[in-house]
Each structure stands twice: as C-alpha cells, then as structure tokens.
Amino acid sequence: MCGIFAAVGLPVTPERIDIVAHRGPDGRGWRDYSSPAGPVALGHRRLAIIDTTNAGLQPMTDASGRYHLVFNGEIYNYIELREELRARGEVFVSESDSEVLLRCYILWGVDCLPRLRGMFAFVVWDDREKLLFAARDRYGIKPLYYAALPGGVAFASEIKQLLDLPGGTRRINLARAHDFLAGGISDHTAETMFQGIHQLRGGEACTVTPRESGPAGLRIERWHKVALPELGSIDEASAAERFRDLLSDSVRLHLRADVPVGSCLSGGLDSSSIVCLMATMLPEGAPGQHTVSACYADKAIDEKPFMDAVIAKTGAQPHFVFPRAEDLFSRASDISWHQDEPFGSTSIFAQWCVFEMARAAGIKVMLDGQGADEILAGYHSFFPVYLAELARSARLLTLAQTFAARRRIHGQGYTAQALRLAFSLAPDRAKALVRRTHRGQAQHGWLSSGAMAELDRQPTALETAAASLGLAPPRDIASLCLVMAHASNMPMLLHWEDRNSMAHGIEARVPFLDPPLADFALALGNQHKLVGADTKRVLRRAMGNLLPREVSERRDKLGFATPETSWMRGPLRGPVEDGVERTLRVLPGLLDAAGTRRFASDMLDGRAPADFTLWRIVSLGLWAERFSVALA
C-alpha cells in the first residue's frame, strides 16, 4: 500500500509525490526519463508490508533497465506466481510482491492482470518503446486518477496530486455534485467532483503513447468484463461449504505480511466472520490477534455486545474507540483533505477514529468486511427489488411469507412494504415523476437553483452508475448486486476506506473481494442471499458454527452507524448551521439559499425526517473551502 505518481510531457517536480507522504512513510523514490513528448516522471512513497528491506524500493527497474514500475497495493498470490515464474527460469533478487508483478507484466503484458489476486494500481514505463501502461484491480480497491491536459498526462493515487498542473482548474463538476447531494453517491462514474480529473475505473487499463507534437495518445480499455459469472444449480449446503472454503482461502492469503495484522470489528456478520477465521489461522506462538472497534453510549446503535461475543470466542485483544461529537468538526476539514472529495455521512469520521486507534496500537495491516453486502444482497434496500421479482413471477405464497417475516423481524409494516413494492413495479416514467415530486416536497426546493434544477431531471445516480459500465438499470437481485459491486456503493466505500486508512499509514484489506470468492457470490441465486427476513443467507449458513450465536442470528442492519441525528439536533446544531452557511457562501448560487435554510431548520427541529442529506450539504462546503473549489 503506497502512493504513486506518473507524468508524461508535463513539467513536474518531486513535490507531487511528497503530497501523499502519509501513504508511504517508509520510503521515497523519484526518477525522470525522456520521451518524444517531453519529460517522463515516476514517483513513489512506500508503505513497507512485504519484504520491508530496501530491495522493495521503487521505482523498481528490471535487470535490463527497460521497464520501470511504481505500484500501490498487494498481490496476495505473489508466492504462487513467483514459483510459476521460477519454473520458467526467472530469477528474483527480492522477496517483494512488487518484483513479481513487474516480471508478470514483462512476460504477459495486459494478460497478467486476470492472474493477479490482490488490490493494485500500478504504472510501468517502457523506456525502450517509450510507452506508459497503467492498470487498476477489478474492483478498484486501490485508487488511480488521471488528468489529460494540453501538455501531457499525469496519473496519481490521490486527486490532490493532480491539482494546479498546467492547464488544470479547480472547478466543481456540477453533475457529480448533484448526484452526491441528491443521491448520496460518488465514485459511480469515471468523473470526479473536480472538472477535468478522472479516475481509471476498476478493471480498466490504459496506455499512453508520447508524441512529438500534440497531446500524448491515451487509450483506455476494460481488461475485466463486468458481467454476472455463470454458475449451475447448487443446493444450500453445497453453496455454504463452497463459500466457507473460498472465504477461508481468501483470509489465509490476506494474512500474508511481514508486519502486524489486525482487523476492524463492527460486530456485524462480515467483520465477525473475518475475525473468527483469522483466529483459526494464527500459528502457535504468534502474537495475539488484535481488533479495533468504534462504540457509542447510544444503545440504539451501539454494537459492543456483539463485539464482546466475538472477542470472547476468539480471545482477540480488543481496542475500543468512542468517537465524540465535539471532535467531528475539529477534524472534518482534515478528513476532507485526505478524502479529496466530500464524504457522505459522519460514519466516515468514526472509521477515521478506528484507523487512528489502530495506528496507536502499532497495527500496520487491517482486514475489513467491505464488499459482503454488495455481493450478497446484505442491505435492506434489496428487499423491494426481491419482492418485485416474486410478484412478477407470481410466487405469491413466498411473497406473503416474506412480507410477514419482515414485519415480524424487521418491524416493517404491511402498508410500507406494499408501497415500496408498488414503486418497484411502476413504469420508469411514473418512478421519475414520483422522485421529482418527493424531492420537491422533502427537500424544500433546495436543489431548484439555476445551477441544479435541470440536473434534477436527469437519471438517478444508480441508473447513471449502471450506464457508465454499459449495464441496464438493475431490475433484480443479481443485476443490483453487480451494479452495487462495480459501479455504485462499493467504489464509494472503498474510496473512503482507502483514504482513512492511508491517512494513518495503515493498509486496509478486504477479503470478501478476492476474485474467486466474489465471482462465486455474484453468481449465486436469490435463494442463497435473501430468504424470508434473512439477508446473506449463504454467509450465515457457511459461518454458523464458527460465529457466536448472537452474531450469526442478527437480523438488524446498522451499517457502521453513528448517533448522527442526536449529534446534529444536540451538541452539533450550531456547527451544522454554520456549515450550511459555509456551503452557501463558498459555492454561491449552487443551491437555493432560502430552501436550503428551511430544509436545515426543519430537519434540526424534527419537522422533517432525519437522514444524511444535511451532512452532505455541510460536507460539500467543507471540501470546497479546503480545496478552494470554484463554481465556474
């Protein structure tokens, strides 16, 4: 896990890599080359995880001096790949996965990418052919941004490294800002909230061919096709056994490191499964297992009893952090700087506190449960889509049973479920009308400004996310899992986790996104995901004997919650009101000022239902102020 920078044809200096010194406190490298388009630069900040000696420093050059690599991430199956390469006569001078990656690229080119089990964003400069190649892992776990400018192209791990390059601007991308405010989503297209700065999507690679005149040629291609994997019929017991085998293998690979490894523990199914599996894999005499968790005094959202059950079962050494309301705004600007873009809820602050505690505990690698909800239909928002599937296929008995189970276990009334089902079954035009009407009423017209009004008539953020990868709007559980994993929720959550962990010099790993496991999960049918009021059925069945009963039988879904509503209506009311005014001041004309103030007042006074929208308004202003972002 590191920070990288590369540029072709642009006058850049090593400060571009030093901007992200937090990503790599263990080493620094910078090299300059030449090309027909002008100078070429590669920069690297190293976080040493595997082979912590100087043999792993970058830019890394092969023995011929032709190929040069900067790499951010981990290749978990590097040992197996190295043995395969040695059998072909390859000789290695280090124990690093970086050297294995470089040799794989030299031998196989772009065809090496499907062989890699890991998270990666890397750039290779071929100094003989004068060609730059860049790639990102299939889920985009590790970031890679680029700016194509009149004078050349630059790539970076974080957006801030690309700001103020010749020909660049600091202007807001209105379409993406609208999606963030109205839909609570970001990272769902190649665009960022900065005009002119894009990201290479997960599963994409690109080549840059420097030219003597004109801009360098940049070609982006998809190396991983986003499509549902195929899987034949499989019974519940076999699916659970196969899932547990794949998850166990993934956790085993994700434990490979030459530094201390711990885990985030929320008390939910996903992180608890990882912690329990880790406990079975630690060799005798190894240092004790460490977990880090965020807790709250508010019993409605506190998951500590479930954490305690996991800790009692595994014997892990726990570390608890208690995020405080009074610390949120004192850190919010710095979190915005590290995130590069506005963040969608105060849960990102809680995650920040978890990684801060992990660093204080001396843990350098943290395993986390991200990804399971997307590939296994873990969110309760999947239920309306599932119910619509049952209705369309006339499975009326199962539909009625699911209604009853959700009412009994989740407290969802029949009327509320029926209304959501009716909306899911409605024609697209009717849905669009309902959304616009709802927005006008619930959001007090605060998005009806001249800058935003037209955008409010565009497709939803989820539809935009699907279209960005050439997918149809999701109509069933399988297609919704696919879109969430590749285009909407998952890229956004991975962005937040990468920045929060790297801000503290920690590598975050996500075993549920190991390709064999994720492919299997995405291919599973509904009967292995949603059954009655159960979500993630196959995970519950696979881990039932290993998890504490309190955890395996959980049916609630808190989603790393914070006491956001009570904070905002209590000790943070003043700062929130000031934050709303900040947004109106630093981005004048973006929102309808009177409508925004009415909306904030009604939500803070309890006249409007509480959600994350108010925080998003505040966060947008914090970001714009910190980065001096202009509206036009």
VOBAMI-51772 format. One line per 2 residues: number of its first residue (from 1); their letters; for each residue x, y, z of C-alpha. Coordinates in pm, whole numbers, plus 50000, padded with zeros to 5 digits. Layout:
N
NUM	A	X:Y:Z  ...
***
This chain:
632
1	MC	50000:50000:50000  50169:50315:49882
3	GI	50133:50637:49689  50230:50672:49324
5	FA	50265:50946:49063  50347:50942:48693
7	AV	50352:51210:48426  50427:51228:48055
9	GL	50507:51559:47884  50445:51779:48188
11	PV	50694:51986:48390  50655:51824:48733
13	TP	50873:51806:49042  50903:51554:49328
15	ER	50665:51755:49544  50387:51572:49356
17	ID	50474:51251:49537  50552:51423:49865
19	IV	50193:51550:49881  50097:51193:49975
21	AH	50381:51121:50215  50116:50985:50454
23	RG	50055:50695:50213  50418:50586:50230
25	PD	50623:50687:50534  50877:50406:50480
27	GR	51044:50512:50157  51055:50768:49877
29	GW	51157:50738:49513  51157:50964:49205
31	RD	51306:50916:48861  51299:51117:48538
33	YS	51308:50981:48184  51270:51127:47836
35	SP	51013:51074:47560  50913:51228:47225
37	AG	50653:51435:47412  50898:51564:47672
39	PV	50987:51459:48025  50851:51148:48193
41	AL	50845:51115:48571  50769:50828:48811
43	GH	50729:50885:49184  50663:50652:49476
45	RR	50602:50671:49852  50637:50334:50018
47	LA	50445:50166:50299  50657:49856:50358
49	II	50439:49548:50418  50603:49259:50229
51	DT	50987:49244:50219  51048:49554:50427
53	TN	51412:49577:50311  51543:49831:50060
55	AG	51506:49566:49789  51141:49669:49767
57	LQ	51206:50038:49699  51053:50197:49387
59	PM	51057:50297:49109  51166:49938:49053
61	TD	51366:49856:48740  51416:49517:48578
63	AS	51764:49379:48511  51764:49503:48150
65	GR	51691:49860:48253  51398:49876:48013
67	YH	51094:49851:48243  51024:50073:48544
69	LV	50740:50017:48794  50556:50218:49058
71	FN	50291:50014:49238  50029:50068:49508
73	GE	49866:49762:49664  49934:49396:49733
75	IY	49944:49085:49517  49832:48818:49762
77	NY	49916:48522:49541  50268:48653:49470
79	IE	50429:48342:49622  50246:48108:49384
81	LR	50316:48337:49088  50684:48359:49182
83	EE	50714:47981:49189  50549:47960:48848
85	LR	50792:48217:48711  51094:48048:48868
87	AR	50991:47726:48695  51021:47922:48370
89	GE	51375:48025:48459  51309:48369:48611
91	VF	51549:48486:48882  51440:48715:49166
93	VS	51654:48944:49380  51393:49033:49644
95	ES	51106:48876:49838  50863:49151:49735
97	DS	50536:49115:49550  50634:49425:49350
99	EV	50913:49238:49173  50673:48952:49097
101	LL	50426:49199:48949  50692:49357:48729
103	RC	50809:49020:48597  50446:48917:48530
105	YI	50390:49231:48323  50714:49187:48130
107	LW	50625:48827:48038  50250:48850:47983
109	GV	50164:49217:47934  49799:49302:47995
111	DC	49722:48929:48013  49892:48920:48353
113	LP	49605:49114:48512  49347:48831:48542
115	RL	49616:48616:48709  49655:48863:48997
117	RG	49468:48805:49322  49503:49130:49503
119	MF	49442:49502:49505  49652:49715:49277
121	AF	49705:50036:49090  50035:50050:48904
123	VV	50222:50224:48625  50500:50074:48409
125	WD	50723:50287:48188  50880:50103:47894
127	DR	51187:50317:47829  51279:50140:47505
129	EK	50939:50158:47336  50858:50488:47511
131	LL	50523:50358:47628  50342:50402:47959
133	FA	50099:50138:48086  49867:50177:48385
135	AR	49610:49943:48539  49372:49911:48831
137	DR	49233:49599:49002  48891:49471:48900
139	YG	48701:49630:49191  48907:49947:49215
141	IK	49021:49875:49570  49328:50091:49510
143	PL	49280:50435:49351  49426:50570:49029
145	YY	49334:50915:48896  49445:51088:48579
147	AA	49436:51431:48419  49469:51459:48040
149	LP	49590:51814:47975  49705:52005:47665
151	GG	50070:51945:47757  50051:51583:47864
153	VA	49901:51326:48102  49950:51264:48472
155	FA	49844:50976:48700  49822:50977:49079
157	SE	49695:50791:49384  49508:51096:49510
159	IK	49333:51383:49336  49528:51650:49523
161	QL	49845:51543:49342  49688:51648:49010
163	LD	49565:51991:49111  49723:52301:48956
165	LP	49904:52119:48680  49949:52340:48369
167	GG	49608:52375:48205  49413:52239:48503
169	TR	49141:52410:48708  48974:52380:49049
171	RI	48616:52392:48928  48331:52182:49061
173	NL	48175:51911:48844  47807:52003:48879
175	AR	47666:51669:48760  47865:51468:49011
177	AH	47797:51718:49290  47426:51681:49216
179	DF	47446:51301:49238  47624:51334:49572
181	LA	47370:51577:49719  47052:51419:49581
183	GG	47150:51052:49581  47428:51027:49836
185	IS	47661:50864:49586  48006:50932:49443
187	DH	48273:50734:49256  48000:50591:49032
189	TA	48147:50718:48706  48495:50791:48574
191	ET	48440:51155:48662  48530:51312:48996
193	MF	48386:51624:49157  48674:51820:49006
195	QG	48624:51915:48643  48891:51761:48424
197	IH	49013:51500:48672  48901:51141:48612
199	QL	48966:50801:48760  49062:50483:48589
201	RG	48769:50257:48681  48812:49922:48849
203	GE	48900:49662:48586  49044:49915:48342
205	AC	49391:49961:48195  49534:50232:47974
207	TV	49833:50305:47758  49993:50640:47687
209	TP	50194:50686:47371  50403:51005:47382
211	RE	50408:51203:47058  50645:51468:46929
213	SG	50359:51707:46859  50012:51735:47005
215	PA	49882:51570:47323  50002:51225:47417
217	GL	49776:50947:47291  49579:50793:47580
219	RI	49377:50474:47523  49162:50321:47797
221	ER	49040:49962:47772  48850:49732:48003
223	WH	49051:49423:48093  48784:49281:48329
225	KV	48438:49244:48182  48161:49346:48422
227	AL	47909:49065:48386  47741:48808:48606
229	PE	47955:48493:48634  47782:48170:48540
231	LG	47707:47901:48796  47489:47596:48766
233	SI	47230:47488:49018  47371:47431:49367
235	DE	47193:47333:49688  47216:47534:50009
237	AS	47454:47302:50193  47695:47279:49899
239	AA	47684:47655:49844  47764:47721:50210
241	ER	48053:47472:50210  48199:47620:49893
243	FR	48156:47975:50025  48333:47892:50350
245	DL	48622:47728:50164  48665:48031:49939
247	LS	48640:48280:50226  48889:48079:50432
249	DS	49134:48072:50142  49093:48444:50091
251	VR	49156:48526:50458  49462:48300:50455
253	LH	49607:48492:50160  49516:48829:50310
255	LR	49715:48744:50623  50041:48744:50425
257	AD	50252:49026:50561  50583:49093:50731
259	VP	50422:49337:50977  50148:49311:51244
261	VG	49799:49233:51108  49470:49313:51284
263	SC	49106:49355:51193  48825:49605:51209
265	LS	48537:49461:51411  48191:49615:51392
267	GG	48003:49323:51545  47821:49251:51219
269	LD	47829:48928:51021  48102:49034:50781
271	SS	48381:49162:51005  48297:48900:51270
273	SI	48340:48621:51013  48684:48751:50923
275	VC	48793:48782:51286  48671:48431:51367
277	LM	48851:48283:51065  49170:48471:51149
279	AT	49163:48316:51496  49174:47967:51345
281	ML	49473:48051:51122  49721:48216:51355
283	PE	50021:47987:51402  50107:47872:51751
285	GA	50327:48120:51931  50225:48406:51701
287	PG	50141:48744:51855  49781:48774:51970
289	QH	49508:48884:51735  49403:49250:51760
291	TV	49066:49404:51677  48967:49771:51664
293	SA	48606:49888:51706  48401:50207:51734
295	CY	48145:50217:52017  47879:50458:52144
297	AD	47680:50523:52458  47361:50528:52249
299	KA	47232:50172:52286  47017:50202:51972
301	ID	47328:50193:51754  47598:50052:51982
303	EK	47716:49707:51871  47956:49640:52155
305	PF	47763:49338:52293  47817:49163:51958
307	MD	48184:49267:51953  48225:49129:52305
309	AV	48078:48796:52195  48330:48768:51909
311	IA	48619:48868:52135  48515:48611:52396
313	KT	48501:48338:52131  48834:48422:51964
315	GA	49042:48553:52252  49136:48856:52045
317	QP	49284:49162:52212  49027:49439:52164
319	HF	49083:49810:52117  48778:50032:52152
321	VF	48741:50390:52041  48448:50616:52130
323	PR	48403:50885:51861  48287:51209:52019
325	AE	48054:51468:51869  48281:51752:51981
327	DL	48570:51610:51774  48382:51587:51445
329	FS	48418:51942:51322  48769:51986:51460
331	RA	48879:51705:51226  48630:51739:50941
333	SD	48846:51970:50729  49147:51739:50756
335	IS	48931:51437:50674  48801:51624:50368
337	WH	49159:51693:50260  49251:51326:50288
339	QD	48929:51211:50119  48982:51453:49824
341	EP	48605:51482:49785  48304:51537:50013
343	FG	48210:51238:50227  47855:51118:50271
345	ST	47800:51070:50645  47958:51103:50987
347	SI	48031:50728:50982  48343:50823:50784
349	FA	48458:51016:51090  48401:50705:51302
351	QW	48606:50498:51057  48880:50762:51076
353	CV	48886:50713:51454  48917:50335:51413
355	FE	49227:50365:51194  49371:50630:51425
357	MA	49337:50382:51713  49491:50104:51501
359	RA	49799:50313:51437  49830:50392:51809
361	AG	49815:50015:51875  50102:49951:51632
363	IK	49890:49763:51376  50003:49822:51018
365	VM	49757:49600:50825  49383:49579:50894
367	LD	49140:49331:50743  48785:49460:50694
369	GQ	48447:49322:50587  48376:49561:50299
371	GA	48213:49401:49997  47992:49134:50151
373	DE	47678:49348:50149  47716:49426:49779
375	IL	47789:49075:49654  47543:48900:49890
377	AG	47247:49144:49894  47308:49247:50251
379	YH	47128:49581:50252  46760:49601:50337
381	SF	46718:49811:50023  46743:49483:49829
383	FP	46406:49367:49965  46179:49585:49745
385	VY	46362:49456:49437  46330:49099:49563
387	LA	45959:49142:49637  45908:49281:49288
389	EL	46078:48971:49145  45842:48749:49345
391	AR	45540:48946:49224  45645:48935:48857
393	SA	45697:48559:48873  45364:48510:49056
395	RL	45531:48345:49357  45256:48484:49575
397	LT	45297:48246:49870  45666:48332:49904
399	LA	45576:48700:49865  45325:48681:50150
401	QT	45569:48487:50369  45841:48746:50310
403	FA	45601:49028:50397  45515:48853:50724
405	AR	45876:48772:50811  45987:49132:50755
407	RR	45703:49262:50968  45785:49018:51249
409	IH	46164:49053:51246  46239:49394:51094
411	GQ	45930:49580:51212  45831:49668:50853
413	GY	45455:49724:50833  45250:49572:50553
415	TA	45147:49911:50415  45504:50039:50395
417	QA	45618:49720:50223  45327:49733:49979
419	LR	45406:50094:49884  45770:50008:49817
421	LA	45662:49708:49612  45423:49922:49409
423	FS	45701:50171:49340  45938:49893:49229
425	LA	45674:49760:48987  45581:50103:48846
427	PD	45686:50209:48493  46005:50412:48469
429	RA	45819:50734:48381  45599:50704:48687
431	KA	45902:50642:48907  46073:50952:48770
433	LV	45765:51163:48843  45739:51031:49198
435	RR	46108:51102:49259  46080:51460:49136
437	TH	45765:51519:49343  45925:51367:49651
439	RG	46236:51576:49608  46036:51894:49575
441	QA	45842:51823:49895  46106:51661:50113
443	QH	46395:51879:50006  46209:52211:50023
445	GW	46323:52306:49674  46684:52346:49786
447	LS	46800:52179:49464  46589:52408:49248
449	SG	46865:52663:49190  46958:52760:48837
451	AM	47274:52551:48863  47096:52234:48977
453	AE	46734:52244:48855  46800:52090:48515
455	LD	47022:51820:48664  46739:51719:48896
457	RQ	46555:51587:48589  46839:51358:48485
459	PT	46852:50981:48552  46910:50869:48909
461	AL	47263:50819:49033  47211:50441:49033
463	ET	47097:50449:48670  47395:50669:48585
465	AA	47626:50424:48760  47488:50128:48565
467	AS	47504:50313:48233  47865:50416:48298
469	LG	47964:50050:48266  47725:49969:47983
471	LA	47477:49794:48213  47099:49824:48212
473	PP	46929:49969:48521  46909:49687:48778
475	RD	46576:49503:48782  46653:49204:49001
477	IA	46878:49099:49287  47155:48966:49063
479	SL	47184:49279:48849  47158:49507:49153
481	CL	47444:49318:49322  47651:49359:49007
483	VM	47591:49735:48983  47649:49791:49354
485	AH	47973:49593:49350  48125:49753:49041
487	AS	47963:50092:48992  47783:50244:49289
489	NM	47818:50156:49658  48138:49957:49654
491	PM	48365:50206:49471  48249:50480:49708
493	LL	48304:50274:50024  48647:50162:49901
495	HW	48741:50526:49835  48654:50624:50191
497	ED	48835:50327:50343  49148:50377:50135
499	RN	49182:50742:50235  49102:50690:50604
501	SM	49346:50401:50637  49625:50562:50436
503	AH	49591:50888:50629  49724:50687:50923
505	GI	49983:50482:50734  49774:50164:50751
507	EA	49696:49913:50478  49328:49809:50469
509	RV	49249:49472:50310  48909:49340:50201
511	PF	48895:48957:50179  48535:48944:50052
513	LD	48654:49096:49722  48902:48818:49644
515	PP	48810:48733:49281  48723:48360:49324
517	LA	48503:48437:49624  48338:48747:49476
519	DF	48268:48571:49145  48106:48279:49326
521	AL	47893:48510:49540  47775:48719:49246
523	AL	47677:48403:49058  47463:48264:49342
525	GN	47087:48279:49301  46841:48464:49524
527	QH	46776:48156:49736  47131:48183:49869
529	KL	47102:48552:49953  46751:48656:50060
531	VG	46528:48404:50236  46235:48532:50441
533	AD	46378:48815:50653  46733:48682:50617
535	TK	46999:48863:50419  47331:48700:50322
537	RV	47185:48354:50379  47488:48168:50242
539	LR	47724:48354:50476  47507:48275:50778
541	RA	47500:47908:50681  47872:47894:50600
543	MG	47985:48056:50925  47709:47940:51157
545	NL	47929:47703:51361  48221:47944:51381
547	LP	48040:48265:51475  47888:48337:51815
549	RE	47517:48264:51802  47434:48626:51890
551	VS	47608:48739:51570  47500:48464:51330
553	ER	47135:48522:51420  47144:48902:51390
555	RD	46878:49042:51161  46929:49417:51213
557	KL	47147:49628:50984  47325:49928:51135
559	GF	47594:49979:50871  47869:50134:51085
561	AT	47624:50392:51220  47692:50699:51434
563	PE	47445:50894:51654  47427:51148:51371
565	TS	47071:51266:51435  47115:51320:51809
567	WM	47451:51487:51748  47309:51728:51492
569	RG	46999:51812:51692  47206:51845:52006
571	PL	47570:51947:52057  47645:51992:51685
573	RG	47344:52203:51593  47541:52528:51589
575	PV	47833:52390:51385  47589:52228:51140
577	ED	47403:52555:51089  47737:52730:51040
579	GV	47834:52455:50794  47520:52513:50587
581	ER	47602:52884:50571  47960:52800:50471
583	TL	47837:52596:50176  47606:52876:50063
585	RV	47895:53123:50096  48178:52933:49925
587	LP	47956:52797:49645  47714:53087:49584
589	GL	47430:53001:49352  47482:52625:49369
591	LD	47179:52573:49597  46860:52765:49659
593	AA	46959:52950:49975  46612:53001:50123
595	GT	46510:52641:50053  46836:52509:50200
597	RR	46789:52707:50521  46426:52590:50554
599	FA	46531:52231:50497  46809:52253:50759
601	SD	46579:52417:51011  46302:52161:50964
603	ML	46539:51866:50995  46716:52007:51300
605	DG	46384:52089:51468  46242:51745:51391
607	RA	45976:51861:51145  46149:51674:50862
609	PA	46275:51315:50889  46645:51285:50961
611	DF	46882:51141:50703  47235:51201:50576
613	TL	47135:51479:50332  47206:51764:50572
615	WR	47555:51633:50640  47621:51609:50267
617	IV	47537:51978:50228  47777:52063:50509
619	SL	48048:51831:50377  48033:51983:50029
621	GL	48114:52325:50173  48397:52191:50388
623	WA	48552:52032:50080  48505:52337:49857
625	ER	48661:52563:50119  48958:52335:50189
627	FS	49040:52291:49818  48939:52641:49703
629	VA	48693:52494:49456  48510:52743:49230
631	LA	48160:52706:49090  48260:52832:48747
***
